Amino acid sequence: MIFNHLPSFLKRFFQPMRSSLSKPQFAHVWTLALAMVINLRSSKLVHLPRVACRSTHRTRHGAFLNHADADIPALLQRQTSDLLAGMKPVAGETAYLILDDHRIAKRGRKMARVSKIWDHKQQKFVHGHIVLTAAILFRGVVLPWRLHLQKPKGQPGPRYCKLTDLAARMIREFAPPAGVKARVLFDAFYLCPAVTRACKSRGFGFFSVAAKNRRFTPDGGKGRKIADLAPGLVRHRGKNVRMKRSRGVARLRIVGVDGCLPRIGRVKMVLSKRPGERWRTTAAIVTDETGLDARATVSIYELRWSIEVLFKELEVDLGLGDYQMQSEEGILKHLHLCCLAHLVLTHHAMEGVGAQARKANTTVRLPRMQQRLEALRGDLRREQIQRLFKQGDSHEKVREKVDLYLRAA
C-alpha cells in the first residue's frame, strides 16, 4: 500500500506537531511513522520508501534522520502527555512509571555508541546498544515516554553516565497529571540509592525485586542474606493465595516482612513462590509503601511486565532494532519514531474504544497488537479507495476488488 496524504482519521494525532516542525519535517515524521505501521517486512530504510511515496528514495529519509534539527524525543513526550490528558485523569488515580533497559544486537562496528554487551536472549556477549526506556502505565494502557541511548565508557562525546543515574534523572523529570499518584516499577538492577532517593524526592513509591545475595534485616531480627531468610519465612509464615491472570489464576505462597535494606532504608519485603517449585525461584519484592499488604504488593509489581510486552511489540511489529544509521542522532530518531508509531496505534485503538477510555478508575481493554495493526491498515485501505472512487453503486464491485488487491499487497 502506497500513500501520499495524511489520513483524515489521524489528523487529530499529528496536527499538534505542525507548530514545532517545518513542512518537509512534518511530512517525514508522519510518513515514516505510518510506514513503520504499514510495512510488513521491516523498518529498514531500504523498505520504508516503498510505502511512503512523498520521498521516493531512502537517502531522503536518511538525510532527515541524520541531519534534520527536528526534536523527535520532545514530540514523543508531548504526544504521550496529550494521550494521557485525553484519558481525563482524576485525583486519586495512580500512574505507573516503568523503567527498564532494552538491548539491541548490531553487527555494525562503526555505529555510534555501540559496545560489547551481554544479550540475555542469546545468553552471550554481542556488540550492540543499550536503550534505557521509560513507559507510563495508566488504566492498563502503556505509553512509551522517553528513551536514552547509553554512551559506553571511553567513547568521545558527553561524559559517561551510569544507567542508574539516567534512571534517577528520568524519575525526577517525570510529572504525573495533577492529583494523580505515581509509583515507579523497576527490576533488581535499579534498586540502588540513586534511584530510590529520586523516588523519595518526588514523593513516588517504588516497587522492585531484590537480589538474593542482598542483606535484609527484619524488624526484631538479625540481618541475613535474603536467600537464607526466604525458605523459613515462606514455609512457616507464608499463605497460599490465588492471583488473577489474563487466563485463569495462579497459585502462589507469599509472605510479607517489614525491615531494612542497607543503603535503601526501611522497606516491606514480600517473598513469593509457586508451590512445588525450587526455592531459588522465590522472588523478593521490596517497596517503601510499607502499609500495603503482601497480596497488593505482588499485584502492583506484576504490572512491570507491561514494559516487556512493549519491547516485544516495538521490536517484532514496528522494527525497533532495524535501524542502519551510524550517527547517534539518526539512531535516536529511529527509536523515537518507532515509539511514535506505537502511539499512533494506541490513539487509533482508543478512538475505537470511545468513552470507556475516559472513565475514572476503569481499566481500558484495548485490542491486541495484531488486531490494532489490522484495524489501522483496514481504515487506511478504505480511505485510499474512497479517494480513488466516488461513492455510488456503480463502483461497489470495483472497490471490493481494489480492497482485495490492497490486502494482498
Secondary structure, 3 states (H helix, E strand, C coil): CCECCCCHHHHHHHHHHHHHCCHHHHHHHHHHHHHHHHCCCCCCCCCHHHCECCCCCHHHHHHHHHHCCCCHHHHHHHHHHHHHHHCCCCCCCEEEEEEEEEEEECCCCCCCCCEEEEECCCCEEEEEEEEEEEEEEECCEEEEEEEEECCCCCCCCCCCCCHHHHHHHHHHHCCCCCCCEEEEECCHHHCCHHHHHHHHHHCCEEEEECCCCCEEEECCCCCEEHHHHHHHHHHHHCEEEEEECCCCEEEEEEEEEEEEECCCEEEEEEEEECCCCCHHHCEEEEECCCCCCHHHHHHHHHHHHHHHHHHHHHHHHCCCCCCCCCCHHHHHHHHHHHHHHHHHHHHHHHHHHHHHHHCCCCCCCCCCHHHHHHHHHHHHHHHHHHHHCCCCHHHHHHHHHHHHHHHHC
